[in-house]
Amino acid sequence: MKCIVAGREAVTAAEFAELALGTPVELWLGVEGETDEERTARLDAARDILTDPEYRDLADDLVRLAARAVEDCPDLFNVVPLTRPARRSARQGVAA
């Protein structure tokens, strides 16, 4: 099944998100190893985009995108609870 957004085919989930939102995903999430200066510039650019009237519906678009991801990939939320190891009492480490 092909995912076509705005007349372009999205091959990966990241491409789908970028085409659907009209901005690169990295703008909102950042990239590993970015410097403080790069992060500041990225966040400034993101703020500028959010104030642009063209993107006034971005929050709604994000909600729709998230809802579609949940519909298309329900296994994302098949979470297995982890068990906690038993707590050690304060007396366990003390020799009698």
C-alpha positions as CSV (number, residue, x, y, z in Angstrom):
1,M,0.0,0.0,0.0
2,K,1.4,3.4,-1.0
3,C,1.1,6.5,1.3
4,I,0.7,9.5,-0.9
5,V,0.7,13.0,0.7
6,A,0.3,16.2,-1.4
7,G,1.0,14.2,-4.6
8,R,4.3,12.7,-3.3
9,E,4.9,9.2,-2.1
10,A,6.2,8.7,1.4
11,V,8.4,5.6,1.8
12,T,9.2,5.9,5.5
13,A,7.2,7.0,8.5
14,A,9.5,10.1,8.8
15,E,8.8,11.0,5.2
16,F,5.1,10.6,5.8
17,A,5.2,12.9,8.8
18,E,7.3,15.5,7.0
19,L,5.0,15.6,4.0
20,A,1.9,15.7,6.2
21,L,3.2,18.5,8.4
22,G,5.1,20.4,5.8
23,T,8.2,20.6,8.0
24,P,11.0,18.2,8.7
25,V,10.5,16.1,11.8
26,E,14.0,17.0,13.0
27,L,12.9,20.6,13.4
28,W,10.6,19.5,16.3
29,L,12.5,16.6,17.7
30,G,16.1,17.7,17.2
31,V,18.9,15.5,16.3
32,E,21.4,13.5,18.3
33,G,24.5,15.4,19.2
34,E,23.2,18.8,18.3
35,T,25.1,21.7,20.1
36,D,23.4,24.2,22.4
37,E,23.7,26.8,19.6
38,E,22.1,24.4,17.0
39,R,19.3,23.6,19.5
40,T,18.7,27.3,20.1
41,A,18.6,28.0,16.3
42,R,16.2,25.1,15.8
43,L,13.8,26.2,18.5
44,D,13.9,29.7,17.2
45,A,12.9,28.5,13.7
46,A,10.2,26.3,15.2
47,R,8.8,29.3,17.1
48,D,8.8,31.3,13.9
49,I,6.9,28.6,12.1
50,L,4.3,28.4,14.8
51,T,3.6,32.1,14.5
52,D,3.1,31.9,10.7
53,P,-0.6,32.0,9.8
54,E,0.0,29.1,7.3
55,Y,0.7,26.8,10.3
56,R,-2.2,27.9,12.5
57,D,-3.7,24.4,12.2
58,L,-0.5,22.6,13.0
59,A,-1.6,21.4,16.4
60,D,-4.8,19.8,14.9
61,D,-2.7,18.3,12.1
62,L,-0.4,16.7,14.7
63,V,-3.4,15.2,16.6
64,R,-4.7,13.8,13.3
65,L,-1.3,12.4,12.5
66,A,-0.9,10.8,15.9
67,A,-4.5,9.3,15.7
68,R,-3.6,7.9,12.3
69,A,-0.4,6.4,13.6
70,V,-2.4,4.7,16.5
71,E,-4.9,3.4,14.0
72,D,-2.3,2.1,11.6
73,C,0.0,0.7,14.2
74,P,-2.0,-0.4,17.2
75,D,1.0,-2.5,18.4
76,L,2.8,0.7,19.4
77,F,0.9,0.6,22.6
78,N,1.2,-3.1,23.5
79,V,3.3,-2.3,26.5
80,V,4.5,-5.0,28.9
81,P,4.7,-3.8,32.5
82,L,8.1,-4.4,34.0
83,T,8.3,-6.0,37.5
84,R,10.3,-4.2,40.1
85,P,12.9,-6.1,42.0
86,A,12.1,-6.7,45.6
87,R,13.4,-3.9,47.8
88,R,16.2,-4.8,50.2
89,S,15.4,-4.0,53.8
90,A,17.8,-1.8,55.8
91,R,18.6,-4.8,57.9
92,Q,19.7,-7.2,55.1
93,G,23.2,-5.7,54.8
94,V,23.9,-5.7,58.5
95,A,25.7,-8.7,60.1
96,A,24.0,-10.1,63.2
